[in-house]
Amino acid sequence: MIQPTIGRIDSHAHVFTLDLPMVAGRRYTPAQNAPLSAYLAHLDALGCTHGVLIQPSFLGSDNSFMLQAIAQAAPRLRGVACVTPDISLPELEALDRSGIVGIRLNVIDGTQPDLNTAAWQDLLEKIKSFSWHVEVHCRSNKLSSILVPLLRKQINVVVDHFGRPSDCNHSRDYGFQQLLEWGHSGLVWCKISAVYRTCAHADEGHKFLADTVPKLVDNLGRERLMWGSDWPHTQYEQQINPEYLTAQLNILLQDETLAHAVLWDTPAKFFKFV
């Protein structure tokens, strides 16, 4: 176990079991169960005191399994839900009481919602009233079409997994460079997570992390960055192990001030643990 000197938050993970009803037309079907008990053991092994659960895309807008997990492990967990734009105010209020702190738009390979429609605009107003955020998971070349209407509404936005640049060379990825520019808006946060979804080899991933985080600090500020394990590493279950995550964490821990910010201060406030 990595012993934390402060509280430590894993800001990105999923829980599910294979017998849950999964949506038709999903991008993939997970290969193995990811129950709450295994996730809590994962947190303990990494020295994490808290975690943030993200609704998996293949479960659609049925957030019930995640909500049960949050209730069982409260107050250790928070959640980010997937919802449809016609969700009612009482339903949102119930989610808020259950530890949900935002909604996720996962359009990595799917249909992009038209956020300018009346239904979405109404939902975004409700999101603001709850002081929630919108979490965006898409490839870097799609970031602009999603972030621009959200920022126009003054919505707090969390960008998943470094913005999913096309390869390990962030300097030639236009979407990632845009993310750095949006960082100056004060409305954009970024998750330092899932490097392996951009860089196939561990050594490349560690270099990407070491090279990219200073750029994010310079443009977003350490107060808008947070680390996530991306457990259980869906589609990469066989490649990623605890040693990989420990190596990534150790890169961050080399800078004590940065580590304190991205592992506790920022996510603790943003996800309403404090």
C-alpha positions in Angstrom: 0.0 0.0 0.0 1.1 3.6 -0.8 0.6 5.4 2.5 -1.0 8.8 2.1 0.2 11.7 4.2 -3.1 13.4 3.5 -6.5 12.3 2.3 -6.3 10.9 -1.2 -9.0 10.7 -3.8 -9.4 8.5 -6.9 -11.5 10.8 -9.1 -12.4 8.3 -11.8 -13.6 4.7 -11.5 -16.6 2.5 -12.4 -18.5 -0.3 -10.6 -20.8 -2.8 -12.3 -21.6 -6.5 -12.7 -22.1 -8.4 -15.9 -25.6 -9.4 -15.1 -26.9 -5.8 -15.1 -29.1 -4.8 -18.1 -26.9 -3.1 -20.7 -28.1 -0.7 -23.4 -28.5 -1.8 -27.0 -25.9 -0.4 -29.4 -23.2 -0.1 -26.7 -19.6 0.4 -27.8 -18.4 -2.7 -26.0 -19.4 -5.2 -23.3 -17.1 -5.4 -20.3 -15.1 -8.5 -19.8 -15.4 -9.0 -16.1 -17.3 -7.9 -13.0 -16.2 -4.7 -11.1 -18.1 -5.0 -7.8 -17.9 -2.4 -5.0 -15.9 -4.7 -2.7 -13.2 -5.0 -5.3 -13.1 -1.2 -5.9 -12.8 -0.5 -2.1 -9.9 -3.0 -2.0 -8.4 -1.1 -4.9 -8.7 2.2 -3.1 -7.1 0.7 0.0 -4.2 -0.7 -2.0 -3.4 2.7 -3.5 -3.8 4.5 -0.2 -6.9 6.3 -1.4 -9.4 7.5 1.3 -12.2 8.4 -1.2 -13.3 7.7 -4.7 -15.6 9.1 -7.4 -17.7 6.7 -9.4 -18.6 7.4 -13.0 -21.7 5.9 -14.6 -20.4 3.4 -17.3 -21.7 4.1 -20.8 -23.0 0.6 -21.3 -25.5 1.0 -18.5 -27.0 4.1 -20.0 -29.1 6.3 -17.7 -30.0 3.6 -15.2 -27.7 4.8 -12.4 -29.2 2.5 -9.7 -26.2 0.2 -9.3 -23.8 3.1 -8.8 -26.2 4.7 -6.4 -26.4 1.6 -4.3 -22.6 1.5 -4.2 -22.4 5.1 -3.0 -25.0 4.4 -0.3 -23.2 1.3 0.9 -19.8 3.1 1.2 -21.0 6.6 2.2 -19.4 9.0 2.9 -16.4 7.6 1.1 -17.8 7.9 -2.4 -19.4 10.4 -4.8 -20.9 9.9 -8.2 -21.3 11.3 -11.7 -24.5 10.2 -13.4 -25.7 9.7 -17.0 -29.1 11.2 -17.6 -31.5 12.0 -20.4 -32.3 15.7 -21.1 -36.0 15.1 -20.1 -35.1 14.1 -16.5 -37.4 15.8 -14.0 -36.4 18.2 -11.2 -37.5 15.8 -8.5 -35.3 13.1 -10.1 -32.4 15.4 -10.1 -33.0 16.3 -6.5 -33.0 12.7 -5.6 -29.7 12.2 -7.3 -28.3 15.2 -5.5 -29.3 13.8 -2.1 -27.7 10.4 -3.1 -24.2 11.8 -3.6 -24.3 12.7 -7.3 -22.3 15.8 -8.1 -22.5 16.0 -11.9 -23.5 14.4 -15.2 -21.4 12.8 -17.8 -21.5 13.2 -21.6 -19.8 10.1 -23.0 -19.6 10.6 -26.8 -16.2 9.0 -27.4 -17.7 7.0 -30.3 -21.3 7.9 -30.2 -23.9 10.4 -31.3 -23.2 13.9 -30.0 -26.2 15.6 -28.3 -27.3 19.0 -29.6 -26.8 21.0 -26.4 -28.5 24.0 -28.0 -32.0 22.4 -27.9 -34.5 23.7 -25.4 -34.4 20.4 -23.5 -30.7 20.5 -23.0 -30.6 24.2 -22.2 -33.2 23.6 -19.5 -31.2 20.7 -18.1 -28.0 22.8 -18.1 -29.8 25.5 -16.1 -30.8 22.9 -13.5 -27.2 21.6 -13.4 -26.0 25.0 -12.5 -28.7 25.4 -9.8 -27.3 22.3 -8.1 -23.7 23.5 -8.5 -23.0 20.3 -10.5 -20.6 20.0 -13.4 -20.7 18.3 -16.8 -18.0 15.7 -17.4 -17.0 15.2 -21.0 -15.5 12.1 -22.6 -14.7 12.5 -26.2 -11.8 12.5 -28.6 -9.8 15.7 -28.7 -11.0 16.6 -32.2 -14.6 16.7 -30.8 -13.9 18.8 -27.7 -14.7 22.1 -29.3 -18.2 21.2 -30.4 -19.1 20.1 -26.9 -17.2 22.5 -24.7 -18.1 25.7 -26.5 -21.9 25.5 -25.8 -21.2 24.4 -22.2 -18.8 27.3 -21.6 -21.2 29.7 -23.1 -23.7 28.7 -20.4 -20.9 29.2 -17.8 -21.1 25.5 -16.9 -18.2 23.9 -15.0 -16.7 21.3 -17.2 -14.5 18.3 -16.4 -12.6 16.8 -19.4 -11.8 13.1 -19.0 -8.4 11.5 -19.6 -6.3 14.5 -20.8 -9.0 15.2 -23.4 -8.1 12.0 -25.3 -5.4 13.3 -27.6 -4.8 11.3 -30.7 -1.3 10.1 -29.7 1.5 10.5 -27.2 2.7 13.7 -28.8 0.4 16.3 -27.3 2.2 19.2 -29.0 0.8 18.2 -32.4 -2.7 17.5 -31.2 -4.9 20.5 -32.0 -7.7 19.5 -29.6 -5.3 19.2 -26.7 -3.9 22.7 -27.5 -7.4 24.0 -27.5 -7.9 22.4 -24.0 -4.9 24.4 -22.8 -6.4 27.6 -24.1 -9.8 26.9 -22.5 -8.0 26.3 -19.2 -7.7 30.1 -18.9 -11.5 30.4 -18.7 -11.6 29.2 -15.1 -14.4 26.8 -16.0 -12.4 23.8 -17.2 -11.0 21.0 -15.0 -9.0 18.0 -16.4 -8.6 14.5 -15.2 -5.0 13.1 -15.1 -6.2 9.6 -15.9 -6.1 6.7 -18.3 -2.8 7.5 -20.0 -2.9 4.0 -21.5 -5.9 5.0 -23.7 -3.5 7.4 -25.5 -0.1 5.7 -25.1 0.1 2.0 -25.7 3.4 1.3 -23.9 4.0 2.0 -20.2 7.3 3.9 -20.8 5.6 6.2 -23.4 2.7 6.7 -20.9 5.0 7.7 -18.1 6.8 10.1 -20.3 3.5 11.5 -21.6 2.4 12.1 -18.0 5.7 13.8 -17.0 5.6 16.0 -20.1 1.9 16.9 -20.1 1.1 17.7 -16.5 3.4 20.8 -16.4 1.5 22.1 -19.5 -1.8 21.6 -17.8 -0.5 23.2 -14.6 0.7 26.3 -16.6 -2.7 26.7 -18.3 -5.4 25.3 -16.0 -3.6 25.6 -12.7 -3.0 22.8 -10.3 -6.3 23.8 -8.6 -8.2 22.5 -11.7 -6.5 19.1 -12.1 -7.4 15.8 -10.5 -6.1 12.2 -10.7 -8.1 9.1 -11.4 -7.2 5.5 -11.7 -9.9 4.6 -14.3 -10.5 1.3 -12.5 -11.3 -1.3 -13.7 -9.6 -0.2 -16.9 -12.4 -1.5 -19.3 -11.0 -2.9 -22.5 -7.5 -2.8 -21.0 -8.1 -5.1 -18.0 -5.2 -7.4 -18.9 -2.7 -4.7 -19.6 -3.0 -2.5 -16.5 -1.9 -3.7 -13.1 -1.3 -2.0 -9.7 2.4 -1.5 -10.5 1.5 0.6 -13.5 -0.8 2.8 -11.4 1.8 3.0 -8.6 4.4 4.2 -11.1 2.1 6.9 -12.4 1.2 8.0 -8.9 4.9 8.2 -8.0 5.5 10.6 -10.9 2.9 13.0 -9.4 4.2 12.5 -5.8 7.6 13.8 -6.8 6.1 17.3 -6.5 4.5 17.5 -3.1 2.6 20.7 -3.7 1.1 19.3 -7.0 0.3 15.9 -5.4 -1.5 17.6 -2.5 -3.6 19.6 -5.0 -4.5 16.9 -7.5 -5.0 14.0 -5.0 -6.8 15.9 -2.3 -7.4 19.7 -2.3 -9.0 20.0 -5.8 -11.1 16.9 -5.9 -12.2 17.2 -2.2 -13.7 20.6 -2.9 -14.9 19.9 -6.4 -16.7 16.6 -5.6 -18.1 17.9 -2.3 -16.2 15.7 0.1 -15.5 18.8 2.2 
